[in-house]
Amino acid sequence: MTTSTPPSWSAAGLDHALARSRAEQRAALGLYLPVGYPTRAAGLDALHLMAKHADVLQLGVPHTDPVLDGPVIRRAAAQALDAGFRMRDLFDAATELTAAGTTAVLAMSYWKPIEVYGPRAFAEELAAAGVAGVLVPDLPETETETDTETAAATWQRAARAAGLHTSTLIPPRASDAHLAALGSVTSGLIHVPATPGLTGARRPLSPYLPHLVRRVRTLTGLPVAVGIGIGTPDQAAQASAYADSVIVGSAVIRRMHTQPGAAAVTAAEAARDFAEGIRRARPPTA
């Protein structure tokens, strides 16, 4: 299920990336990095090099309270904020990356930075920069006493007007009815955690993951991205057997942190390793 508004030219970039990987009988590789980590210049260099191996780049908005993130991304976000990240850096990075190649670009932001910036302005500037869609993992679905509508409704209206895909992260133990409802307001990709808990976990993938992916795909009719806990190329290959896309973040950042003087090159090497892992996997199955 998708929204009724057709995707814009920028949103279509994600659709094309997924179609391309599907034609190559593999999952799409998505790579996440907070904008401005480890610095504006080094982070942008890293993203350009990562784009050579990725189908999708997910640009993170650094936030002071990343409630779903583990220590690796928390530390990277704090470093980017300490280095002076501003929202303009996100739009500038997206504009440069989308102009430079065919890799689809998504944004990932917690709700508070979007709310402060203004949902409509945020969506419009992302679309103008060529971004295909946005994942807001903590988007509130219920009203507060002062709201005239839910934050989710506010964002979805802004995203539809700008022609952006809105991706969602399924909550733990979501019922069939809840998944179907999420599918009705999601487009592009729906995200499924590979392991329970925070990002950056280093543990085996959930044994229930293949069934969960099939269930989510059936109930929503959407391509399924698996992330949160993909820590090795072998795990990426494992998830590729049943996911439409595999998202990797902390594992790349962790390697960058070990080589601060060569962060961009290290990120590219990590991206290559995960891309090779996906390419040696068997094709995704429904």
N, C-alpha and C positions, 0 to 999 in steps of 0.2 A: 504494500500500500504506500502511496506517495501523496504528497500534497497536490492540489489541483492546479497550482500555478506551474507552468512549464519552466524548466531550468534555464538560466541565462547562459550566455556563451561561456562564462567562467565556471558555472556549476557543471556544465557539460564536460569540462575537463576531467572531473572525477569519473563520470560515466564512461568516457573514452578510455581512461586508464584501466578501469575494471574490465571493460570489453577486450582491451588489448591483452591483459594477462590471461583472461579466460580463453582467448583464441590460442594462446601459447600453452594452454593446459597447465596452468600453475596459479597459485594465489598471488595477489598483488602485495608487494612489500611496502609498508608504510613506516616511515622513520620520523620520530618525534624529537624535537630539540627546543628548549626555551629560547626565545629570541633574546640576544644579548649575552648569551653564555658561550664561552667564558668572558668574551668582550664583544662589542658590536662587530668589530672587524673580523676577529677570529671566528665568531659564530656564523657570520655570513659566508666566510670562506668555507667553513665546514659544511654548511647547507648546500652550497654550490657543488662541492665534491660528493656529498651524499646523494644529490640528485642524479648523479651518473649511475647509481645502482638502485634507486628507489622508484616505485611507480607513483607514490604519494608522499609528500612531505607534510608533516603536521607541525605547524608553528605554535609553540606554547607561549601564552601570555604569563610572564612571571607574576606571582601573587604572594602576598605576605601570609596567607593562610590556606595553603593547598591541602585541603582536608583529606583528599584521596591519595595523596602522594607520600611515598616513603622517603627516607633520608637522602637518597641520591638526587632525586628531582628537587626536593626541598633545598638542598645545598646549592644546586645549580641555579634555581630561581632566586635565591637570596644573593648569590654572586652577581647575577644579572641586574638585580635591583640596586645593589651597592654600586655597580658600575654606571648607574644612571639611566636604566631602561625607562623609556616613555612609550606610550601607545603609538606614537608616530613611527617608532622603530619597527613595529609590526607591519604597518602599512608599507613602509619603504622597503623592507625586506621582501614582502610578498610581491610588490611591484617588480623588483629586480629579478626575483626568481621566476616569476611567470613569464617575464619577457625573455628570459635566457634559454628556456627549453620547454619540453612537453610534459614534464612531471607535474601532476596535479598538486595543488597546494590547498591544504585545509588549515583552519585555525582551531586551537583548543584553548578555551578560557573558562575560568570559573565565572559565576554570575556576577559577583560584586564589581569587578573591573568593567564589565559591560554596562551594568546599571549606572555606575558613576560616569562613564563616558557618554552614555546615551545609547540605547539599543538601536534606534533608527540610524544615527550617525555612524555607529560601529558597523552595522550591516552594509550601509551604503559605501563606506570607505573600503571595506573588504572587497565588495563586489567590484568597485572601480580598480582595485589593485589586482584583480584576476583570481581571487580566492574562490574556491569551488563551494565551500561549505564550512560549517562551524560545529564543533562538539562542545557542549556546555554540560559537563558531567554532574554538576550540582544544581541544575535548573529547578527552582522551586515549582511544584505543581499545585500548591494550595495557596489560598489567599491569606494575607495578614489582615489585621483589623483596619489598616489604612489603605489597603489596595482596592482599586476599582476592578481589577482583573488579576489573574495569576501572572507571575513572572513568565511562566511558560507561554501563555497566550500573548503577552507583550512581545516576547522575543520572536515567536513564530510569525506574528503579523509583520514584524520588521524584516525578518529573513525572507518571507514570501515576496514582500514588496521589492526587495533588492535582488530577487532571483537566486538566493543562496539555498543550498541544501542545509538541512538541520539534522545532524546526527545525534543519537542519544546513546547513553550507556545504560544497559538494563540493570535494575536493582537486584540485589540478592533475593532469591526465592520468589521471583515475580510469578504471579498467577498467569494462566492462559489469557484471562480477560485483560489483565494489565498489559501483557505483551501485545495483544491485539490493539489495545488503545494506543500504546507507544508507536506501533507501526503506522497508525493512521495519521500521526503528526511528525513522522520521521521520513526523510528521503536521503538518497545517496548510499549511506551505510548505517547499520545499527551495530553498536559495539557490545561485545561479550567479554567479560573478564576470564582470563585463562586460569587464574588462581584466585582464591578468596583473599580479601584484605587489601593492603596498600600496594601501590606500584613498586617495582624493584624487588619483589619477593624472589628468592632463589630456592625454589622447591619444585618438585614434579608438577606437571600440569594436572589439573583435576581429571580424574578418570571419567567423570560425568560430562566432560566438555563436548565430545562428539555428539552425544544425544542432545545436549543443550543447544548447540549450534543448529542442528537439524530442526529442533522444536521452534527456535526463534525464527528461522528462515520460513518454516511452514506457516507460522502464525502471523508473520508480518509481511511476507512476500518480498523481503529486502535482502540485498547482499549483506553478509555477516563478516564483521571484522573482529578478530581475536587479539586482545592485548592484555596488559597488566599481568606480568609474570612470564613473558617470553624472554628468557635470559640467555639462551644459547642458540647457535644455528641449528643444532639438532632439535631443539624444542620448536623452532620456527618451521622446520621441515615436518615435524609431527603435526602441528596445527594446520599446516598447509594441506594436509590430506582431506580436510573437511571444511575449512574456512575459505571465504572468498578473498579475504585480506588478512595479513598478519602485521600487527603494529609493534614496533620495538622502540623503546625510549631509554629506560634506565641502563640497559646493557651497553648502549653506545656511550652514554654520558659517563658511566663508570670507567670505561676505557680511556675516554678523553681526560678524565681527572688524573689518571696515572701518568699522563704525558702532557703536562700543561704547556710545555714549550713547543709542542707539535700537535696541538689539539685537532686542527683541521685534518691533518694527514691521518691521525689516529681514528678520527670519525669516519673517514673514507674507507680505511681498512676494515673497520667494524661493519660498515654498510656492505662492503663487498662480501664479507664472510656470511652475513645473513642472507644476502641475495643468492649466494651459491647454495646455502642450505635449502632455501625455498626451491631453487631450480632442480635440485636432486630429489625432491619429494615427488610422490605420485600426485596426479591431478586431483583437485578438490572434488568431492562427491556430495551429492545432495543428501 
